[in-house]
Amino acid sequence: MPQTAEHLTITRHGHVAELALNRPEAMNAVSTDLARQLAAACEELARDQDVRVTVLTSTHPKAFCVGADLKERNRFTDAELVRQRPTARAAYTGVLELPMPTIAAVHGYALGGGYELALACDLIVADPTAVVGLPEVSVGVIPGGGGTQLLPRRVGAARAAELVFSARRVAGAEALALGLVDRLAEEGQDRAEALELATAMAAHSPVGLRNAKRALRLGQGLDLRAGLEVEDAAWRATAFSGDRAEGVAAFNEKRAPKWPGE
């Protein structure tokens, strides 16, 4: 059965967890309550060793997430905005630090903090209706959910600067060409394709998946020698696991592995 909070739903598809944004009255704008619920959901998923891949989706037909709830923000005093900041950061960091592979399924608007939630995932599957961007400077702020750091790691410093400084919105086909998303599904099929991809990934070693992600993430920005040390540590954490023993045995016995996950 799905687990439901006020603005989120978690549904299990075998070893895949679908985390659905569900605040339709505001196109999933990230309010304080949604941010708090998202951080809590990510904490729960991070502890669940049965979850091998997480897919971040939206229940709204025309939007993934339109970013921060500016109506709520407009009511804040400066002091209230300062107090709310750790709550907002915890939501984006929660997605970013999930230990298993993560995929965002994006259709419609994914702007500002909405696109930053997608950027926090390892892969982004979009459909042709997707419109992505970081338009924060157009309303007097800057990307604050990781966008200034995650976007240049995805598309390079100059491309990220152009997109952030121009506040430009980019539609599906161009977003794919620029590397802002990784796959373009048929219209209306972003969720289905993301779940299919996640299911294929989840057939593999959960220990291997988590340690491969750890090596990929920690190695970013390091020089080659340091990066190879990160990789070696992740290899050692995997090579002496039950998953490695089962994987080698299953290969030699020509059967599907039954991963112990440890």
C-alpha positions in Angstrom: 0.0 0.0 0.0 1.2 3.5 -0.7 2.4 5.6 2.2 0.8 9.0 2.1 1.7 12.3 3.7 -0.2 15.5 3.1 1.9 16.5 0.1 3.8 13.3 -0.8 3.1 9.7 -1.6 5.6 6.8 -1.5 4.7 3.7 -3.5 6.8 0.5 -3.7 7.3 -1.2 -7.0 9.3 -4.2 -5.8 12.8 -2.8 -5.0 11.9 0.6 -6.6 10.5 3.4 -4.4 8.4 6.0 -6.2 8.3 9.3 -4.3 5.5 11.4 -5.8 5.2 15.1 -5.2 1.5 15.7 -4.5 0.5 19.3 -3.9 -1.7 19.9 -6.9 -3.3 23.1 -5.8 0.1 24.8 -6.0 1.7 22.8 -8.9 3.9 21.2 -6.2 5.4 24.5 -5.1 7.8 23.8 -2.3 6.2 25.2 0.9 7.7 24.7 4.3 5.4 21.8 4.9 6.3 20.1 1.7 10.0 20.6 2.3 9.7 19.1 5.8 7.8 16.1 4.5 10.3 15.6 1.6 13.2 15.6 4.0 11.5 13.1 6.3 10.6 10.8 3.4 14.2 10.9 2.2 15.5 10.0 5.7 13.1 7.0 5.7 14.1 5.8 2.2 17.8 6.2 3.0 17.5 3.8 5.9 15.5 1.2 3.9 18.0 -1.4 2.6 15.2 -3.0 0.5 15.0 0.1 -1.7 17.6 -0.2 -4.6 16.4 2.7 -6.8 14.2 5.8 -6.1 12.1 7.6 -8.7 10.9 11.1 -8.0 7.6 11.9 -9.8 4.7 14.3 -9.8 1.0 13.7 -9.6 0.2 17.0 -11.3 -0.5 16.6 -15.1 1.1 19.9 -16.0 4.0 20.3 -13.6 6.8 18.4 -11.9 7.4 21.3 -9.5 7.3 25.1 -10.0 9.9 25.8 -7.4 9.7 27.6 -4.0 6.2 28.7 -2.8 6.6 32.4 -3.5 3.1 33.2 -2.0 4.3 31.7 1.3 7.6 33.5 1.0 5.9 36.8 0.4 4.4 36.6 3.8 7.7 36.0 5.6 9.6 38.6 7.5 13.4 38.5 7.1 13.6 36.6 10.4 11.1 34.0 9.3 12.9 33.5 6.0 16.2 32.9 8.0 14.4 30.3 10.2 12.9 28.6 7.2 16.2 28.2 5.3 17.4 25.0 7.1 14.1 23.3 6.4 14.3 24.2 2.7 17.9 23.0 2.5 17.1 19.7 4.2 14.6 18.9 1.5 17.1 19.4 -1.4 19.9 17.8 0.5 17.7 14.8 1.4 17.2 14.0 -2.3 20.8 14.7 -3.2 22.1 12.4 -0.4 19.9 9.4 -1.0 22.4 6.5 -1.1 20.8 4.6 -3.9 20.5 5.6 -7.6 17.7 8.2 -8.2 15.8 9.2 -11.3 13.5 12.2 -11.7 10.5 11.9 -14.1 9.8 15.3 -15.4 6.9 16.7 -17.4 5.5 20.2 -17.6 7.1 22.9 -15.5 10.3 22.1 -13.5 11.5 25.6 -12.6 13.7 27.0 -9.9 13.6 24.7 -6.9 11.6 22.2 -9.0 14.4 21.8 -11.4 16.9 21.7 -8.5 15.0 18.7 -7.1 15.5 17.0 -10.5 19.2 18.1 -10.6 19.6 16.4 -7.2 18.8 13.1 -8.8 21.4 11.0 -10.7 19.3 10.9 -14.0 16.4 13.0 -15.4 13.8 11.4 -17.7 11.6 14.1 -19.3 8.8 14.2 -21.9 8.4 16.8 -24.6 6.1 19.0 -22.4 9.0 19.6 -19.9 10.1 23.1 -19.4 13.1 23.4 -17.2 15.2 26.3 -15.9 16.6 28.3 -13.0 14.8 31.7 -13.3 15.5 32.9 -9.7 17.4 36.1 -10.7 14.2 37.3 -12.4 12.5 37.5 -9.0 15.5 38.9 -7.1 17.0 35.8 -5.6 19.5 33.1 -6.8 19.2 29.3 -7.0 19.4 28.1 -3.5 18.6 24.4 -3.7 21.9 23.4 -5.2 21.4 24.8 -8.7 24.6 26.9 -8.9 26.7 23.8 -8.0 24.8 21.0 -9.7 24.0 22.6 -13.0 27.7 23.4 -13.9 28.6 19.8 -13.0 26.0 18.6 -15.5 26.5 21.0 -18.4 29.7 23.0 -17.7 30.4 26.4 -16.2 29.7 28.6 -19.2 26.4 26.9 -20.2 25.3 27.0 -16.5 26.2 30.7 -16.3 24.2 31.5 -19.4 21.1 29.7 -18.1 21.3 31.2 -14.6 22.0 34.8 -15.7 19.4 34.8 -18.4 16.7 33.1 -16.3 15.9 31.3 -19.5 13.3 28.5 -19.7 14.2 25.5 -21.9 11.7 23.1 -23.4 12.1 19.4 -23.8 13.9 18.8 -27.0 16.4 21.6 -26.4 16.8 20.5 -22.8 17.9 17.1 -24.1 20.3 18.6 -26.6 21.9 20.8 -23.9 22.2 18.0 -21.4 19.7 19.5 -19.0 17.9 16.2 -19.1 19.2 12.7 -20.0 16.3 11.0 -21.8 13.2 12.3 -23.7 10.3 9.9 -23.4 7.1 10.0 -25.5 4.6 12.6 -24.2 3.0 11.4 -21.0 5.5 8.5 -20.6 8.2 10.1 -18.5 7.0 8.3 -15.3 6.6 5.0 -17.1 10.0 5.2 -18.7 11.7 6.3 -15.4 10.1 3.4 -13.6 11.1 0.9 -16.3 14.7 2.2 -16.2 14.7 2.0 -12.4 13.3 -1.6 -12.4 16.2 -2.6 -14.8 18.7 -1.0 -12.4 17.1 -2.6 -9.3 17.8 -6.1 -10.7 21.5 -5.5 -9.9 23.4 -5.8 -6.7 22.1 -3.3 -4.1 25.6 -3.1 -2.5 27.1 -2.5 -5.9 24.6 0.2 -6.8 25.1 2.1 -3.6 28.9 1.9 -3.7 29.0 2.8 -7.4 26.9 5.9 -6.7 29.2 6.8 -3.7 32.3 6.5 -5.9 30.7 8.6 -8.7 29.5 11.3 -6.3 32.6 11.5 -4.1 35.0 11.4 -7.1 33.5 14.5 -8.8 35.9 17.4 -8.8 38.9 15.4 -7.6 42.0 15.0 -9.6 42.4 11.5 -11.2 44.7 10.1 -8.5 42.4 11.1 -5.7 39.4 9.9 -7.6 40.9 6.5 -8.1 41.5 6.2 -4.4 37.8 7.0 -3.9 37.0 4.2 -6.4 39.3 1.8 -4.7 37.6 2.3 -1.3 34.2 1.7 -2.9 35.6 -1.4 -4.7 36.9 -2.8 -1.4 33.5 -2.1 0.3 31.8 -4.2 -2.5 34.4 -6.9 -3.2 34.1 -8.5 0.2 30.4 -8.4 0.4 27.8 -11.1 0.2 26.5 -9.6 -3.0 29.9 -10.1 -4.7 30.0 -13.8 -3.6 26.5 -14.3 -4.9 27.1 -12.5 -8.1 30.1 -14.6 -9.0 28.4 -17.8 -8.0 25.3 -17.0 -10.0 27.4 -16.1 -13.1 29.2 -19.4 -12.9 26.0 -21.4 -12.3 24.2 -19.6 -15.1 21.3 -18.5 -12.9 19.8 -15.2 -11.8 21.5 -13.9 -8.6 19.6 -13.7 -5.3 21.2 -10.6 -3.8 21.6 -10.7 0.0 22.1 -7.0 0.0 25.1 -7.0 2.3 
